[in-house]
Amino acid sequence: MLSPIQVLCSDITTLSLEPEPFASYTEADIISTVEFNHTGELLATGDKGGRVVIFQREPEGEYNVYSTFQSHEPEFDYLKSLEIEEKINKIRWLPQQNAAHFLLSTNDKTIKLWKVSERDKRPEGYNLKDEEGRIKDISTVTSLQVPVLKPMDLMVEVSPRRVFANAHTYHVNSISVNSDYETYMSADDLRINLWHLDITDRSFNIVDIKPANMEDLTEVITAAEFHPHHCNLFVYSSSKGTLRLCDMREAALCDKHSKLFEEPEDPSARSFFSEIISSVSDVKFSHSGRYLLTRDYLTAKVWDLNMESKPLETYQVHDYLRSKLCSLYENDCIFDKFECAWNGSDSVIMTGAYNNFFRMFDRNTKRDVTLEASRESSKPRAVLKPRRVCAAGGKRRKDDISVDSLDFTKKILHTAWHPTENIIAIAATNNLYIFQDKLNSEMH
């Protein structure tokens, strides 16, 4: 039996969101979020230009563009004289309840609920309208007819159903749909709000870490997510490297956490950069709900909900960058926010790195692999070759890449894993790469 890491490297499909393979791109084309729906049949990406592109899986296994729409427009806050970017920070799918699909998308301030539906029939034979849709003169209507539905070319319609606005003073960094499928939460730097999906004019503040005096501010909220099965539990991470598990049954305002997950700091390893690199950029519950996966600048960690004192597993993503922290601080790369993802069985984790590399760690075998999302390796049916980075001054083997030649402008920040199959989506600047298991795609 091949391990998921081996299987995943066997086949590849690449999708570019640019019409021409090597077309130049603008800042607006950069992908800022990637998300599979609950079945994995649909995949949504959001970009810095406020657009959402939805891909649908075809019967032969490939993903093709299903719908594209403008989700957010640039705005201006006149009270604060601030521009509000249209960039999509997060997309979250709602579980499908009927023929239509629903998703939430958010920029820094406003969350929107979108309905995605198909139409392949149109009504004809109106009594009071002509074929162009104009209202007829009633005096000319001499007989009544029964309207009929006629087949038409399939059309995907995307319509806004709700707009949840004016609830965040700071930038929204996370949205998460609750397992009750009625509520969701949105988190910014200092507060987390709970919303009902049907109510747009009010939300409930469930976490508020804003100090009375902003000069006393020591940490901010970096990510938040609901437990996959228990609708009363959620977790949020902080810039101090801590995780707080909260239970909404305990109090209306969850300022007191139920559990605090924190790794004790090694005083001998402390440096000027310690606090920056310990900030948690992403947190994800495992599908089972038993574990938490977090990503900080240099490592990915798996935490057991029953053990708060230290992580269960720690994986070095790019330890060779430790000697480069000074230059990474100067070019602001040290503040990059990498995401992380579980595979469907919670046995393998994935996260991004620089030079368009991404890393996968098998929790059972403890094997790991570095792969590259690039146009050179993106021919259909191509096999991805593992890559290896050689630390500065270290021995180089053939095909090794020196840490000094890494391209820090190419970074894999956003990744997603199909909920049940070995299919992953990797956002690399303005390109979306989809890698899939050949055996899997041939069976479907």
Buried (B, 14 or more C-beta within 10 A) or exposed (E): EEBBBBBBBBBBBBBBBEEEEEEEBEEEBBBBBBBBBBBBBBBBBBBBBBBBBBBBBEEEBBBEEBBBBEBBEEBEEEEEEEEBBBBBBBBBBBEBEEEBBBBBBBBBBBBBBBBBBEEEEEEEEEEEEEEEEEEEEEEEEEEEEEEEEEEEEEEBEBEEEBEBEEBBEBBBBBBBBBBEEEBBBBBBBBBBBBBBBEEBEEBBEBBBBBEEEEEEEEBBBBBBBBBBEBBBBBBBBBBBBBBBBBBBEEEEEBEEBBBEBBBEEEEEEEEEBEBBBBBBBBBBBBBEBEBBBBBBBBBBBBBBBEEBEEBBBEBBBBEBBBEBBEEBBEEEBBEBBBBBBBBBBBBBBBBBBBBBBBBBBBBEEEEBBBBBBBBEBBEEEBEBEEBEBBBEEEEEEEEBBBBEEBEBEBBBBBBBBBBBBBBBBBBBBBBBBBBBBBEBBEEE
